[in-house]
C-alpha cells in the first residue's frame, strides 16, 4: 500500500525518511516492553469514546492516570494516508475529531482521534513530529 505523508499539512512521520522506519522503531520498543499496537489502539478507542460521551463535561478524568481535557471537531476531514485503504471490506471514513489528553502525573499532552486509533490498529503507525506524535514506549508510559 502506498503511503502519502503529504496527505496531511502536519505530515505523519516528522523528520523520518520513511514510514517503514517509523513503524520498525515502534515495533522494537513494543517488543522491549511486551506491548502491542492493538493495545494502544484499544486504549485510544476507549479514550475517544469516553470523550465523545462526556464532551459537555470536560475536562474529566478517565481514570487515575489521564484526564481528557478537550474534545473538538474540526471543519476539515483527514483521510488515511495509505492509498486505497480498505479495512474489513469498507472504506475508512474521514476523521475530524481531536481529543486532548493529559498524563495527570507528568503533564504530558497528546492529541488523539479515530484516525490515530485506525493508524495504530490497521497500519501499526504512530505519528511523529506533530501534536499527534508519540512513540510506542511514550504512549505506554503516559497513557496506558
N, C-alpha and C positions, 0 to 999 in steps of 0.2 A: 504494500500500500504506500503510495507516495505521500510525503509529509510536506505541508506548506507552512513554514514558520511565519510567513508574512501574511497569513490569513487573519492575524490579529495585529493591531497597531502596537501592542506591547511586546509581541513576539512570545514564543513559548519556551525557548531554550537559552535565553540570555546570551552570554558570550561563548557558549559551547559551539563546536564546529558541526556537530551532527546530533540528531535526535537519538541515534543508536548509542552515542557516547553518554548522553544523559541517562538513558534507561539502564545502561550497563553499570554506571556508578551507583544508582539507586538499588539495583539488584544485589550488588556487592554489599551495600550497607544492610539491606534486609537480611541477607544471609548471615551477616555478623550478629544481628540482634534477633534472629529467628522470627522475623516479621514477614508480612506479605502485602502486596498491592491490594489484594482482596480485602484484607482487614482495614487498610487505610481507606479504601473506597466505602466500605461499610460504615466506618465512623463518619466519613464525610456525608453520606446519605442521612445518617441519624441526625447529624447537626443541621443540615439543610431543612429536613422535615420539621425538626423542632423549631427552627427559626420561622418557617412559614406559618406554623400553627400558633406561634407566640409573637408574631411580628408587632402586634399592638402593645405588647407588654415589655418590650426590650428597653434597656439591657436586662438580661436574665441569665442566671447560672443554669447550665445544662446539667452540671454535676459539680463535684468539689474541685475539679481540675480546670474547667474552662467556662467562660462566660460568652454568650452570644451577645455581642454589643449592638449590632445593627443588621437590618435586613432591608435591602432596597432592590427594586427592579430598575433596569436601565432601559433607555429608549432604543438602543440598538441590540441586535442579536449577534451571538458568536456561533459560528458553525465549527464543527470538528475539523481540525487541521489535517486530518488524514483523508485524502481524496477517496471518495466512494465509500465512506464508512457506512456499513450496513450491519447493525448488531441485532442478532436474533430475528433476522428477516424483516426488520423495519428500519426505516431511516431515523437517525437520531434527530430529534427536534433541536432547534437552536436554543441555547440557554441565555437567559438575560437577567439573572438574579445575582446579587452579591451578598454574602454573609460574612461580616467581620467578626472573627472570634479572637479571644484573648486568653492566654495562659494566665490564670489567676496568681500563680506563684512568681513567674518571671516577667510578666507583662508582654511577652512575645505576641505579636499580632499576625494574623493571616486572613486573607480573603479567600473563601471557597464558594463553590456553586455546583449546580448539577453537572456542569461541564468538567470541572476539576475531578469530580467523582467519576464521570464517564472516562476521562483520560486515564485515571489510575486503574480503574476496573478493566477496561477493554484494551487499552494500549500500553499499560504499565508505564505511563508517563506522569511524572510530577513536574510541573512547570518550574522554570528557573529564571532568575533575573527580573522579576516583576512582583507586584503585590500578591500574586497567586503562587509565587515560587517558594518551594521548600524542599529540603532533601528528605529522603525516607526516614533517616535517623532523627532529624529535627522534628518531623511530624509525630513520631512515636514519643519522643521526649516531652513534647509540649502539648499534644492534643489527643493522645490515646488514653 
